[in-house]
Amino acid sequence: MIPPVLPTYNRAPLHFTHGEGSWLIEEDGRRFLDLGAGIAVNALGHAHPDLVAALTEQGSKLWHLSNLYEIPQQEELARRLVDATFADTAFFTNSGTEAMELAVKMARKYWYEKGQPDKVEIIAFDGAFHGRSSAAIAAVPTEKMAKGFGPLLPGFKQAKWGDWDALAEMVSDTTAAIIIEPVQGEGGIRPLPDADLKALRKLCDDKGCLLILDEVQCGVGRTGHLFAHEYAGITPDIMMVAKGIGGGFPLGAVLATEEAASGMVAGSHGSTYGGNPLGCAVGNAVLKKIADPAFLEEVRRKAGLFRQKLEGLVADNPEVFEEVRGLGLMLGLKCKIPCADVVKAGYAQELLTVPAADDVVRLLPPLTIADEEIAEAMDRLDRAAKAALSETKAG
Ligand SMILES: *Cc1c(COP(=O)(O)O)cnc(C)c1O
């Protein structure tokens, strides 16, 4: 019999009742160290006092207001994002996949309005993840995500991650945009080298197509810069943001240059909930903290410490781990045994991590994780690795 909740998830039998910073508390009282942070969503940890204050203060005044009216909290958040990034303008969504929808629409509309209506094709990469909407699964039509959901939307092509020569040949007169994650998340924590991101920017400029960056997972301080592309010293035309920007409140955004956004006029796009006062009040509180250079500096320091300790963990467990991957506090442990075994063994050590493709265990801790918690994480990861290995050998 089908359960009341549509069974589309494989859930671990854990029941968390509340959270405090880097910790989630199970109903039986066990305290789990949370290195998943709701898949890079709880960027400031659980129940951060500034976010609780922003939510409750706004919550007692006004939750929702239609975009028929001006929303000062939304304007403030847009201003913060525009001031802190390449972007000239922002549209707010409630999720990453909605940001994907608009990014695709915006790119196509741009060329349409430029008198080039045939430029509609979007090129995405293998191993990428841009969400679960019809456009997002057409962009990356893996068997897992797309099989049985056809007909898939036309106008998407897939390129091989890392094969830039093949990509250059694929770009044609009908290419509207290239979309890429500066650090692949679901694909197994694969950072795009700075030189490749620079080359991609140049390719787009030379061939006359737009560069869309999906920073839904790697953005909002995760890599130690406000956005990951800053490392490469380039800027996109359009960027998708979500996850961390709401700190746990459903919030996303599409940021764009004035030029790339020029096709989007009144009536061309909209959202009932997108940019509501409650979400934007929380988003402002998140950005107030994370866009602070001193906060980002601290993320980079902790990331260095974390990575150094992870290298030691890999050296101590050569039968379990192959290497450390990632950028900032978006880290991955490439496993030699099934990564799901390590994640599962973590539960017994009261440790939460997230599996990714390519047998990578993802570590996406709250950006506020303390040094002692990083040390504690290593002890628990070490025990989980050893337990997973003996399990593998026994089984
Ligand atoms: C999670 C994610 C999305 C989809 O976001 P949702 O909020 O789940 O719709 C898109 N792109 C990337 C890179 C993601 O990690």
PDBQT file of the ligand as one rigid body, heavy atoms in Angstrom, charges set to zero:
ROOT
HETATM    1  C1  LIG A 401      19.937  21.499  -5.112  1.00  0.00    +0.000 C 
HETATM    2  C2  LIG A 401      20.377  22.007  -6.405  1.00  0.00    +0.000 A 
HETATM    3  C3  LIG A 401      19.445  22.467  -7.366  1.00  0.00    +0.000 A 
HETATM    4  C4  LIG A 401      17.965  22.343  -7.180  1.00  0.00    +0.000 C 
HETATM    5  O1  LIG A 401      17.518  23.095  -6.091  1.00  0.00    +0.000 OA
HETATM    6  P1  LIG A 401      16.090  22.771  -5.433  1.00  0.00    +0.000 P 
HETATM    7  O2  LIG A 401      15.945  23.866  -4.417  1.00  0.00    +0.000 OA
HETATM    8  O3  LIG A 401      16.171  21.407  -4.856  1.00  0.00    +0.000 OA
HETATM    9  O4  LIG A 401      15.081  22.885  -6.494  1.00  0.00    +0.000 OA
HETATM   10  C5  LIG A 401      19.936  22.993  -8.548  1.00  0.00    +0.000 A 
HETATM   11  N1  LIG A 401      21.251  23.084  -8.772  1.00  0.00    +0.000 NA
HETATM   12  C6  LIG A 401      22.164  22.665  -7.874  1.00  0.00    +0.000 A 
HETATM   13  C7  LIG A 401      23.625  22.802  -8.179  1.00  0.00    +0.000 C 
HETATM   14  C8  LIG A 401      21.762  22.093  -6.676  1.00  0.00    +0.000 A 
HETATM   15  O5  LIG A 401      22.661  21.637  -5.802  1.00  0.00    +0.000 OA
ENDROOT
TORSDOF 0
